[in-house]
Amino acid sequence: MMLVADGIRAAGTFDTSAVKDAVAKLDGPYVTGNIRFDADRNPIKAVEILEIVSRDGKLVNAYKATVNPK
């Protein structure tokens, strides 16, 4: 939702074409990490890999790795 809100702010209008173009130019931190877009408007962002493990009899998420975009 914040991507859309930032797109509206950047476009300075609610016009859908202008907002779409403004969102495509965004590059910044969002709840899932830094997001930017390629020429085809595909998101470019790192992905966190978690593993579900048992600790003290409870299933918890354990960080495994981060895969960064090229």
mmCIF file of the N, C-alpha and C atoms, coordinates in Angstrom:
data_MODEL
# 
_entry.id   MODEL 
# 
loop_
_atom_site.group_PDB 
_atom_site.id 
_atom_site.type_symbol 
_atom_site.label_atom_id 
_atom_site.label_alt_id 
_atom_site.label_comp_id 
_atom_site.label_asym_id 
_atom_site.label_entity_id 
_atom_site.label_seq_id 
_atom_site.pdbx_PDB_ins_code 
_atom_site.Cartn_x 
_atom_site.Cartn_y 
_atom_site.Cartn_z 
_atom_site.occupancy 
_atom_site.B_iso_or_equiv 
_atom_site.pdbx_formal_charge 
_atom_site.auth_seq_id 
_atom_site.auth_comp_id 
_atom_site.auth_asym_id 
_atom_site.auth_atom_id 
_atom_site.pdbx_PDB_model_num 
ATOM 1   N N  . MET A 1 1  ? 0.825  -1.192  0.000   1.00 0.00 ? 1  MET A N  1 
ATOM 2   C CA . MET A 1 1  ? 0.000  0.000   0.000   1.00 0.00 ? 1  MET A CA 1 
ATOM 3   C C  . MET A 1 1  ? 0.870  1.258   0.000   1.00 0.00 ? 1  MET A C  1 
ATOM 4   N N  . MET A 1 2  ? 2.000  1.188   0.702   1.00 0.00 ? 2  MET A N  1 
ATOM 5   C CA . MET A 1 2  ? 2.866  2.363   0.761   1.00 0.00 ? 2  MET A CA 1 
ATOM 6   C C  . MET A 1 2  ? 3.480  2.680   -0.605  1.00 0.00 ? 2  MET A C  1 
ATOM 7   N N  . LEU A 1 3  ? 3.687  1.661   -1.437  1.00 0.00 ? 3  LEU A N  1 
ATOM 8   C CA . LEU A 1 3  ? 4.174  1.912   -2.796  1.00 0.00 ? 3  LEU A CA 1 
ATOM 9   C C  . LEU A 1 3  ? 3.174  2.782   -3.561  1.00 0.00 ? 3  LEU A C  1 
ATOM 10  N N  . VAL A 1 4  ? 1.904  2.457   -3.435  1.00 0.00 ? 4  VAL A N  1 
ATOM 11  C CA . VAL A 1 4  ? 0.865  3.219   -4.133  1.00 0.00 ? 4  VAL A CA 1 
ATOM 12  C C  . VAL A 1 4  ? 0.799  4.642   -3.565  1.00 0.00 ? 4  VAL A C  1 
ATOM 13  N N  . ALA A 1 5  ? 0.839  4.747   -2.230  1.00 0.00 ? 5  ALA A N  1 
ATOM 14  C CA . ALA A 1 5  ? 0.794  6.075   -1.613  1.00 0.00 ? 5  ALA A CA 1 
ATOM 15  C C  . ALA A 1 5  ? 1.995  6.917   -2.057  1.00 0.00 ? 5  ALA A C  1 
ATOM 16  N N  . ASP A 1 6  ? 3.180  6.313   -2.081  1.00 0.00 ? 6  ASP A N  1 
ATOM 17  C CA . ASP A 1 6  ? 4.360  7.050   -2.536  1.00 0.00 ? 6  ASP A CA 1 
ATOM 18  C C  . ASP A 1 6  ? 4.269  7.387   -4.022  1.00 0.00 ? 6  ASP A C  1 
ATOM 19  N N  . GLY A 1 7  ? 3.667  6.510   -4.802  1.00 0.00 ? 7  GLY A N  1 
ATOM 20  C CA . GLY A 1 7  ? 3.461  6.782   -6.222  1.00 0.00 ? 7  GLY A CA 1 
ATOM 21  C C  . GLY A 1 7  ? 2.528  7.961   -6.444  1.00 0.00 ? 7  GLY A C  1 
ATOM 22  N N  . ILE A 1 8  ? 1.469  8.027   -5.660  1.00 0.00 ? 8  ILE A N  1 
ATOM 23  C CA . ILE A 1 8  ? 0.522  9.146   -5.753  1.00 0.00 ? 8  ILE A CA 1 
ATOM 24  C C  . ILE A 1 8  ? 1.220  10.449  -5.368  1.00 0.00 ? 8  ILE A C  1 
ATOM 25  N N  . ARG A 1 9  ? 1.998  10.402  -4.281  1.00 0.00 ? 9  ARG A N  1 
ATOM 26  C CA . ARG A 1 9  ? 2.729  11.604  -3.854  1.00 0.00 ? 9  ARG A CA 1 
ATOM 27  C C  . ARG A 1 9  ? 3.721  12.049  -4.929  1.00 0.00 ? 9  ARG A C  1 
ATOM 28  N N  . ALA A 1 10 ? 4.455  11.082  -5.489  1.00 0.00 ? 10 ALA A N  1 
ATOM 29  C CA . ALA A 1 10 ? 5.458  11.418  -6.512  1.00 0.00 ? 10 ALA A CA 1 
ATOM 30  C C  . ALA A 1 10 ? 4.803  11.952  -7.780  1.00 0.00 ? 10 ALA A C  1 
ATOM 31  N N  . ALA A 1 11 ? 3.650  11.377  -8.147  1.00 0.00 ? 11 ALA A N  1 
ATOM 32  C CA . ALA A 1 11 ? 2.955  11.808  -9.357  1.00 0.00 ? 11 ALA A CA 1 
ATOM 33  C C  . ALA A 1 11 ? 2.247  13.153  -9.145  1.00 0.00 ? 11 ALA A C  1 
ATOM 34  N N  . GLY A 1 12 ? 1.859  13.413  -7.904  1.00 0.00 ? 12 GLY A N  1 
ATOM 35  C CA . GLY A 1 12 ? 1.130  14.650  -7.612  1.00 0.00 ? 12 GLY A CA 1 
ATOM 36  C C  . GLY A 1 12 ? -0.294 14.621  -8.123  1.00 0.00 ? 12 GLY A C  1 
ATOM 37  N N  . THR A 1 13 ? -0.809 13.416  -8.386  1.00 0.00 ? 13 THR A N  1 
ATOM 38  C CA . THR A 1 13 ? -2.160 13.259  -8.920  1.00 0.00 ? 13 THR A CA 1 
ATOM 39  C C  . THR A 1 13 ? -2.642 11.832  -8.637  1.00 0.00 ? 13 THR A C  1 
ATOM 40  N N  . PHE A 1 14 ? -3.943 11.629  -8.804  1.00 0.00 ? 14 PHE A N  1 
ATOM 41  C CA . PHE A 1 14 ? -4.502 10.291  -8.686  1.00 0.00 ? 14 PHE A CA 1 
ATOM 42  C C  . PHE A 1 14 ? -4.667 9.627   -10.052 1.00 0.00 ? 14 PHE A C  1 
ATOM 43  N N  . ASP A 1 15 ? -4.228 10.291  -11.107 1.00 0.00 ? 15 ASP A N  1 
ATOM 44  C CA . ASP A 1 15 ? -4.322 9.733   -12.455 1.00 0.00 ? 15 ASP A CA 1 
ATOM 45  C C  . ASP A 1 15 ? -3.561 8.411   -12.502 1.00 0.00 ? 15 ASP A C  1 
ATOM 46  N N  . THR A 1 16 ? -4.261 7.335   -12.900 1.00 0.00 ? 16 THR A N  1 
ATOM 47  C CA . THR A 1 16 ? -3.664 5.999   -12.829 1.00 0.00 ? 16 THR A CA 1 
ATOM 48  C C  . THR A 1 16 ? -2.409 5.854   -13.680 1.00 0.00 ? 16 THR A C  1 
ATOM 49  N N  . SER A 1 17 ? -2.373 6.437   -14.856 1.00 0.00 ? 17 SER A N  1 
ATOM 50  C CA . SER A 1 17 ? -1.180 6.340   -15.701 1.00 0.00 ? 17 SER A CA 1 
ATOM 51  C C  . SER A 1 17 ? 0.009  7.051   -15.068 1.00 0.00 ? 17 SER A C  1 
ATOM 52  N N  . ALA A 1 18 ? -0.246 8.214   -14.512 1.00 0.00 ? 18 ALA A N  1 
ATOM 53  C CA . ALA A 1 18 ? 0.830  8.972   -13.867 1.00 0.00 ? 18 ALA A CA 1 
ATOM 54  C C  . ALA A 1 18 ? 1.335  8.250   -12.619 1.00 0.00 ? 18 ALA A C  1 
ATOM 55  N N  . VAL A 1 19 ? 0.417  7.687   -11.843 1.00 0.00 ? 19 VAL A N  1 
ATOM 56  C CA . VAL A 1 19 ? 0.807  6.947   -10.636 1.00 0.00 ? 19 VAL A CA 1 
ATOM 57  C C  . VAL A 1 19 ? 1.606  5.709   -11.020 1.00 0.00 ? 19 VAL A C  1 
ATOM 58  N N  . LYS A 1 20 ? 1.159  4.983   -12.046 1.00 0.00 ? 20 LYS A N  1 
ATOM 59  C CA . LYS A 1 20 ? 1.870  3.790   -12.504 1.00 0.00 ? 20 LYS A CA 1 
ATOM 60  C C  . LYS A 1 20 ? 3.290  4.134   -12.914 1.00 0.00 ? 20 LYS A C  1 
ATOM 61  N N  . ASP A 1 21 ? 3.467  5.225   -13.638 1.00 0.00 ? 21 ASP A N  1 
ATOM 62  C CA . ASP A 1 21 ? 4.803  5.651   -14.062 1.00 0.00 ? 21 ASP A CA 1 
ATOM 63  C C  . ASP A 1 21 ? 5.652  6.070   -12.864 1.00 0.00 ? 21 ASP A C  1 
ATOM 64  N N  . ALA A 1 22 ? 5.049  6.739   -11.897 1.00 0.00 ? 22 ALA A N  1 
ATOM 65  C CA . ALA A 1 22 ? 5.786  7.187   -10.709 1.00 0.00 ? 22 ALA A CA 1 
ATOM 66  C C  . ALA A 1 22 ? 6.211  5.995   -9.854  1.00 0.00 ? 22 ALA A C  1 
ATOM 67  N N  . VAL A 1 23 ? 5.343  5.004   -9.694  1.00 0.00 ? 23 VAL A N  1 
ATOM 68  C CA . VAL A 1 23 ? 5.690  3.804   -8.919  1.00 0.00 ? 23 VAL A CA 1 
ATOM 69  C C  . VAL A 1 23 ? 6.869  3.086   -9.566  1.00 0.00 ? 23 VAL A C  1 
ATOM 70  N N  . ALA A 1 24 ? 6.897  3.043   -10.879 1.00 0.00 ? 24 ALA A N  1 
ATOM 71  C CA . ALA A 1 24 ? 7.979  2.356   -11.593 1.00 0.00 ? 24 ALA A CA 1 
ATOM 72  C C  . ALA A 1 24 ? 9.335  3.009   -11.333 1.00 0.00 ? 24 ALA A C  1 
ATOM 73  N N  . LYS A 1 25 ? 9.347  4.273   -10.909 1.00 0.00 ? 25 LYS A N  1 
ATOM 74  C CA . LYS A 1 25 ? 10.597 4.987   -10.655 1.00 0.00 ? 25 LYS A CA 1 
ATOM 75  C C  . LYS A 1 25 ? 11.012 4.971   -9.184  1.00 0.00 ? 25 LYS A C  1 
ATOM 76  N N  . LEU A 1 26 ? 10.169 4.388   -8.327  1.00 0.00 ? 26 LEU A N  1 
ATOM 77  C CA . LEU A 1 26 ? 10.484 4.367   -6.899  1.00 0.00 ? 26 LEU A CA 1 
ATOM 78  C C  . LEU A 1 26 ? 11.683 3.471   -6.619  1.00 0.00 ? 26 LEU A C  1 
ATOM 79  N N  . ASP A 1 27 ? 12.436 3.839   -5.629  1.00 0.00 ? 27 ASP A N  1 
ATOM 80  C CA . ASP A 1 27 ? 13.582 3.059   -5.168  1.00 0.00 ? 27 ASP A CA 1 
ATOM 81  C C  . ASP A 1 27 ? 13.769 3.405   -3.699  1.00 0.00 ? 27 ASP A C  1 
ATOM 82  N N  . GLY A 1 28 ? 13.277 2.539   -2.823  1.00 0.00 ? 28 GLY A N  1 
ATOM 83  C CA . GLY A 1 28 ? 13.385 2.887   -1.419  1.00 0.00 ? 28 GLY A CA 1 
ATOM 84  C C  . GLY A 1 28 ? 13.018 1.755   -0.488  1.00 0.00 ? 28 GLY A C  1 
ATOM 85  N N  . PRO A 1 29 ? 13.121 2.010   0.821   1.00 0.00 ? 29 PRO A N  1 
ATOM 86  C CA . PRO A 1 29 ? 12.838 0.991   1.826   1.00 0.00 ? 29 PRO A CA 1 
ATOM 87  C C  . PRO A 1 29 ? 11.334 0.844   2.080   1.00 0.00 ? 29 PRO A C  1 
ATOM 88  N N  . TYR A 1 30 ? 10.890 -0.387  2.078   1.00 0.00 ? 30 TYR A N  1 
ATOM 89  C CA . TYR A 1 30 ? 9.498  -0.712  2.384   1.00 0.00 ? 30 TYR A CA 1 
ATOM 90  C C  . TYR A 1 30 ? 9.481  -1.870  3.366   1.00 0.00 ? 30 TYR A C  1 
ATOM 91  N N  . VAL A 1 31 ? 8.321  -2.285  3.786   1.00 0.00 ? 31 VAL A N  1 
ATOM 92  C CA . VAL A 1 31 ? 8.203  -3.283  4.854   1.00 0.00 ? 31 VAL A CA 1 
ATOM 93  C C  . VAL A 1 31 ? 8.951  -4.582  4.536   1.00 0.00 ? 31 VAL A C  1 
ATOM 94  N N  . THR A 1 32 ? 9.064  -4.960  3.287   1.00 0.00 ? 32 THR A N  1 
ATOM 95  C CA . THR A 1 32 ? 9.775  -6.195  2.930   1.00 0.00 ? 32 THR A CA 1 
ATOM 96  C C  . THR A 1 32 ? 11.215 -5.938  2.494   1.00 0.00 ? 32 THR A C  1 
ATOM 97  N N  . GLY A 1 33 ? 11.686 -4.715  2.630   1.00 0.00 ? 33 GLY A N  1 
ATOM 98  C CA . GLY A 1 33 ? 13.051 -4.373  2.239   1.00 0.00 ? 33 GLY A CA 1 
ATOM 99  C C  . GLY A 1 33 ? 13.060 -3.324  1.139   1.00 0.00 ? 33 GLY A C  1 
ATOM 100 N N  . ASN A 1 34 ? 14.247 -3.027  0.636   1.00 0.00 ? 34 ASN A N  1 
ATOM 101 C CA . ASN A 1 34 ? 14.369 -2.029  -0.424  1.00 0.00 ? 34 ASN A CA 1 
ATOM 102 C C  . ASN A 1 34 ? 13.781 -2.572  -1.729  1.00 0.00 ? 34 ASN A C  1 
ATOM 103 N N  . ILE A 1 35 ? 12.984 -1.766  -2.391  1.00 0.00 ? 35 ILE A N  1 
ATOM 104 C CA . ILE A 1 35 ? 12.351 -2.170  -3.647  1.00 0.00 ? 35 ILE A CA 1 
ATOM 105 C C  . ILE A 1 35 ? 12.650 -1.130  -4.715  1.00 0.00 ? 35 ILE A C  1 
ATOM 106 N N  . ARG A 1 36 ? 13.003 -1.613  -5.880  1.00 0.00 ? 36 ARG A N  1 
ATOM 107 C CA . ARG A 1 36 ? 13.110 -0.778  -7.086  1.00 0.00 ? 36 ARG A CA 1 
ATOM 108 C C  . ARG A 1 36 ? 12.579 -1.629  -8.228  1.00 0.00 ? 36 ARG A C  1 
ATOM 109 N N  . PHE A 1 37 ? 12.436 -1.047  -9.411  1.00 0.00 ? 37 PHE A N  1 
ATOM 110 C CA . PHE A 1 37 ? 11.822 -1.766  -10.527 1.00 0.00 ? 37 PHE A CA 1 
ATOM 111 C C  . PHE A 1 37 ? 12.711 -1.713  -11.758 1.00 0.00 ? 37 PHE A C  1 
ATOM 112 N N  . ASP A 1 38 ? 12.658 -2.780  -12.573 1.00 0.00 ? 38 ASP A N  1 
ATOM 113 C CA . ASP A 1 38 ? 13.426 -2.791  -13.822 1.00 0.00 ? 38 ASP A CA 1 
ATOM 114 C C  . ASP A 1 38 ? 12.610 -2.123  -14.925 1.00 0.00 ? 38 ASP A C  1 
ATOM 115 N N  . ALA A 1 39 ? 13.130 -2.123  -16.133 1.00 0.00 ? 39 ALA A N  1 
ATOM 116 C CA . ALA A 1 39 ? 12.473 -1.455  -17.269 1.00 0.00 ? 39 ALA A CA 1 
ATOM 117 C C  . ALA A 1 39 ? 11.101 -2.051  -17.588 1.00 0.00 ? 39 ALA A C  1 
ATOM 118 N N  . ASP A 1 40 ? 10.901 -3.321  -17.228 1.00 0.00 ? 40 ASP A N  1 
ATOM 119 C CA . ASP A 1 40 ? 9.606  -3.971  -17.463 1.00 0.00 ? 40 ASP A CA 1 
ATOM 120 C C  . ASP A 1 40 ? 8.687  -3.881  -16.250 1.00 0.00 ? 40 ASP A C  1 
ATOM 121 N N  . ARG A 1 41 ? 9.077  -3.068  -15.279 1.00 0.00 ? 41 ARG A N  1 
ATOM 122 C CA . ARG A 1 41 ? 8.306  -2.830  -14.051 1.00 0.00 ? 41 ARG A CA 1 
ATOM 123 C C  . ARG A 1 41 ? 8.236  -4.058  -13.143 1.00 0.00 ? 41 ARG A C  1 
ATOM 124 N N  . ASN A 1 42 ? 9.226  -4.923  -13.237 1.00 0.00 ? 42 ASN A N  1 
ATOM 125 C CA . ASN A 1 42 ? 9.329  -6.056  -12.322 1.00 0.00 ? 42 ASN A CA 1 
ATOM 126 C C  . ASN A 1 42 ? 10.101 -5.595  -11.090 1.00 0.00 ? 42 ASN A C  1 
ATOM 127 N N  . PRO A 1 43 ? 9.652  -5.987  -9.892  1.00 0.00 ? 43 PRO A N  1 
ATOM 128 C CA . PRO A 1 43 ? 10.369 -5.558  -8.691  1.00 0.00 ? 43 PRO A CA 1 
ATOM 129 C C  . PRO A 1 43 ? 11.745 -6.206  -8.593  1.00 0.00 ? 43 PRO A C  1 
ATOM 130 N N  . ILE A 1 44 ? 12.710 -5.420  -8.153  1.00 0.00 ? 44 ILE A N  1 
ATOM 131 C CA . ILE A 1 44 ? 14.061 -5.909  -7.911  1.00 0.00 ? 44 ILE A CA 1 
ATOM 132 C C  . ILE A 1 44 ? 14.309 -5.725  -6.421  1.00 0.00 ? 44 ILE A C  1 
ATOM 133 N N  . LYS A 1 45 ? 14.396 -6.834  -5.695  1.00 0.00 ? 45 LYS A N  1 
ATOM 134 C CA . LYS A 1 45 ? 14.605 -6.742  -4.254  1.00 0.00 ? 45 LYS A CA 1 
ATOM 135 C C  . LYS A 1 45 ? 15.229 -8.019  -3.734  1.00 0.00 ? 45 LYS A C  1 
ATOM 136 N N  . ALA A 1 46 ? 15.875 -7.905  -2.609  1.00 0.00 ? 46 ALA A N  1 
ATOM 137 C CA . ALA A 1 46 ? 16.479 -9.067  -1.971  1.00 0.00 ? 46 ALA A CA 1 
ATOM 138 C C  . ALA A 1 46 ? 15.383 -9.972  -1.396  1.00 0.00 ? 46 ALA A C  1 
ATOM 139 N N  . VAL A 1 47 ? 15.715 -11.239 -1.270  1.00 0.00 ? 47 VAL A N  1 
ATOM 140 C CA . VAL A 1 47 ? 14.791 -12.212 -0.694  1.00 0.00 ? 47 VAL A CA 1 
ATOM 141 C C  . VAL A 1 47 ? 15.476 -12.864 0.499   1.00 0.00 ? 47 VAL A C  1 
ATOM 142 N N  . GLU A 1 48 ? 14.788 -12.893 1.620   1.00 0.00 ? 48 GLU A N  1 
ATOM 143 C CA . GLU A 1 48 ? 15.305 -13.554 2.814   1.00 0.00 ? 48 GLU A CA 1 
ATOM 144 C C  . GLU A 1 48 ? 14.842 -15.007 2.795   1.00 0.00 ? 48 GLU A C  1 
ATOM 145 N N  . ILE A 1 49 ? 15.756 -15.927 3.052   1.00 0.00 ? 49 ILE A N  1 
ATOM 146 C CA . ILE A 1 49 ? 15.414 -17.342 3.114   1.00 0.00 ? 49 ILE A CA 1 
ATOM 147 C C  . ILE A 1 49 ? 15.423 -17.770 4.570   1.00 0.00 ? 49 ILE A C  1 
ATOM 148 N N  . LEU A 1 50 ? 14.297 -18.276 5.023   1.00 0.00 ? 50 LEU A N  1 
ATOM 149 C CA . LEU A 1 50 ? 14.145 -18.745 6.388   1.00 0.00 ? 50 LEU A CA 1 
ATOM 150 C C  . LEU A 1 50 ? 13.919 -20.249 6.384   1.00 0.00 ? 50 LEU A C  1 
ATOM 151 N N  . GLU A 1 51 ? 14.316 -20.887 7.463   1.00 0.00 ? 51 GLU A N  1 
ATOM 152 C CA . GLU A 1 51 ? 14.092 -22.319 7.631   1.00 0.00 ? 51 GLU A CA 1 
ATOM 153 C C  . GLU A 1 51 ? 13.285 -22.495 8.911   1.00 0.00 ? 51 GLU A C  1 
ATOM 154 N N  . ILE A 1 52 ? 12.306 -23.392 8.896   1.00 0.00 ? 52 ILE A N  1 
ATOM 155 C CA . ILE A 1 52 ? 11.537 -23.688 10.095  1.00 0.00 ? 52 ILE A CA 1 
ATOM 156 C C  . ILE A 1 52 ? 12.269 -24.794 10.846  1.00 0.00 ? 52 ILE A C  1 
ATOM 157 N N  . VAL A 1 53 ? 12.658 -24.493 12.087  1.00 0.00 ? 53 VAL A N  1 
ATOM 158 C CA . VAL A 1 53 ? 13.413 -25.440 12.902  1.00 0.00 ? 53 VAL A CA 1 
ATOM 159 C C  . VAL A 1 53 ? 12.726 -25.604 14.253  1.00 0.00 ? 53 VAL A C  1 
ATOM 160 N N  . SER A 1 54 ? 13.077 -26.665 14.935  1.00 0.00 ? 54 SER A N  1 
ATOM 161 C CA . SER A 1 54 ? 12.542 -26.913 16.268  1.00 0.00 ? 54 SER A CA 1 
ATOM 162 C C  . SER A 1 54 ? 13.560 -26.442 17.299  1.00 0.00 ? 54 SER A C  1 
ATOM 163 N N  . ARG A 1 55 ? 13.125 -25.546 18.184  1.00 0.00 ? 55 ARG A N  1 
ATOM 164 C CA . ARG A 1 55 ? 13.959 -25.073 19.292  1.00 0.00 ? 55 ARG A CA 1 
ATOM 165 C C  . ARG A 1 55 ? 13.154 -25.157 20.574  1.00 0.00 ? 55 ARG A C  1 
ATOM 166 N N  . ASP A 1 56 ? 13.675 -25.870 21.507  1.00 0.00 ? 56 ASP A N  1 
ATOM 167 C CA . ASP A 1 56 ? 12.998 -26.038 22.797  1.00 0.00 ? 56 ASP A CA 1 
ATOM 168 C C  . ASP A 1 56 ? 11.568 -26.537 22.630  1.00 0.00 ? 56 ASP A C  1 
ATOM 169 N N  . GLY A 1 57 ? 11.380 -27.438 21.676  1.00 0.00 ? 57 GLY A N  1 
ATOM 170 C CA . GLY A 1 57 ? 10.059 -28.030 21.446  1.00 0.00 ? 57 GLY A CA 1 
ATOM 171 C C  . GLY A 1 57 ? 9.095  -27.142 20.680  1.00 0.00 ? 57 GLY A C  1 
ATOM 172 N N  . LYS A 1 58 ? 9.569  -25.998 20.171  1.00 0.00 ? 58 LYS A N  1 
ATOM 173 C CA . LYS A 1 58 ? 8.704  -25.088 19.420  1.00 0.00 ? 58 LYS A CA 1 
ATOM 174 C C  . LYS A 1 58 ? 9.273  -24.905 18.019  1.00 0.00 ? 58 LYS A C  1 
ATOM 175 N N  . LEU A 1 59 ? 8.389  -24.766 17.037  1.00 0.00 ? 59 LEU A N  1 
ATOM 176 C CA . LEU A 1 59 ? 8.822  -24.468 15.676  1.00 0.00 ? 59 LEU A CA 1 
ATOM 177 C C  . LEU A 1 59 ? 9.035  -22.965 15.548  1.00 0.00 ? 59 LEU A C  1 
ATOM 178 N N  . VAL A 1 60 ? 10.208 -22.595 15.068  1.00 0.00 ? 60 VAL A N  1 
ATOM 179 C CA . VAL A 1 60 ? 10.545 -21.179 14.907  1.00 0.00 ? 60 VAL A CA 1 
ATOM 180 C C  . VAL A 1 60 ? 11.227 -20.976 13.560  1.00 0.00 ? 60 VAL A C  1 
ATOM 181 N N  . ASN A 1 61 ? 11.217 -19.748 13.098  1.00 0.00 ? 61 ASN A N  1 
ATOM 182 C CA . ASN A 1 61 ? 11.930 -19.390 11.864  1.00 0.00 ? 61 ASN A CA 1 
ATOM 183 C C  . ASN A 1 61 ? 13.386 -19.127 12.195  1.00 0.00 ? 61 ASN A C  1 
ATOM 184 N N  . ALA A 1 62 ? 14.264 -19.672 11.381  1.00 0.00 ? 62 ALA A N  1 
ATOM 185 C CA . ALA A 1 62 ? 15.703 -19.418 11.522  1.00 0.00 ? 62 ALA A CA 1 
ATOM 186 C C  . ALA A 1 62 ? 16.210 -18.851 10.205  1.00 0.00 ? 62 ALA A C  1 
ATOM 187 N N  . TYR A 1 63 ? 16.924 -17.756 10.293  1.00 0.00 ? 63 TYR A N  1 
ATOM 188 C CA . TYR A 1 63 ? 17.499 -17.118 9.115   1.00 0.00 ? 63 TYR A CA 1 
ATOM 189 C C  . TYR A 1 63 ? 18.521 -18.050 8.470   1.00 0.00 ? 63 TYR A C  1 
ATOM 190 N N  . LYS A 1 64 ? 18.437 -18.208 7.135   1.00 0.00 ? 64 LYS A N  1 
ATOM 191 C CA . LYS A 1 64 ? 19.401 -19.036 6.398   1.00 0.00 ? 64 LYS A CA 1 
ATOM 192 C C  . LYS A 1 64 ? 20.298 -18.172 5.528   1.00 0.00 ? 64 LYS A C  1 
ATOM 193 N N  . ALA A 1 65 ? 19.703 -17.286 4.737   1.00 0.00 ? 65 ALA A N  1 
ATOM 194 C CA . ALA A 1 65 ? 20.502 -16.504 3.782   1.00 0.00 ? 65 ALA A CA 1 
ATOM 195 C C  . ALA A 1 65 ? 19.662 -15.380 3.188   1.00 0.00 ? 65 ALA A C  1 
ATOM 196 N N  . THR A 1 66 ? 20.360 -14.468 2.534   1.00 0.00 ? 66 THR A N  1 
ATOM 197 C CA . THR A 1 66 ? 19.721 -13.414 1.747   1.00 0.00 ? 66 THR A CA 1 
ATOM 198 C C  . THR A 1 66 ? 20.198 -13.557 0.318   1.00 0.00 ? 66 THR A C  1 
ATOM 199 N N  . VAL A 1 67 ? 19.259 -13.555 -0.616  1.00 0.00 ? 67 VAL A N  1 
ATOM 200 C CA . VAL A 1 67 ? 19.604 -13.600 -2.035  1.00 0.00 ? 67 VAL A CA 1 
ATOM 201 C C  . VAL A 1 67 ? 19.371 -12.201 -2.579  1.00 0.00 ? 67 VAL A C  1 
ATOM 202 N N  . ASN A 1 68 ? 20.439 -11.562 -3.043  1.00 0.00 ? 68 ASN A N  1 
ATOM 203 C CA . ASN A 1 68 ? 20.354 -10.196 -3.539  1.00 0.00 ? 68 ASN A CA 1 
ATOM 204 C C  . ASN A 1 68 ? 20.170 -10.175 -5.060  1.00 0.00 ? 68 ASN A C  1 
ATOM 205 N N  . PRO A 1 69 ? 19.454 -9.191  -5.562  1.00 0.00 ? 69 PRO A N  1 
ATOM 206 C CA . PRO A 1 69 ? 19.285 -9.082  -7.010  1.00 0.00 ? 69 PRO A CA 1 
ATOM 207 C C  . PRO A 1 69 ? 20.595 -8.719  -7.689  1.00 0.00 ? 69 PRO A C  1 
ATOM 208 N N  . LYS A 1 70 ? 20.682 -9.037  -8.946  1.00 0.00 ? 70 LYS A N  1 
ATOM 209 C CA . LYS A 1 70 ? 21.883 -8.705  -9.712  1.00 0.00 ? 70 LYS A CA 1 
ATOM 210 C C  . LYS A 1 70 ? 21.819 -7.303  -10.231 1.00 0.00 ? 70 LYS A C  1 
# 
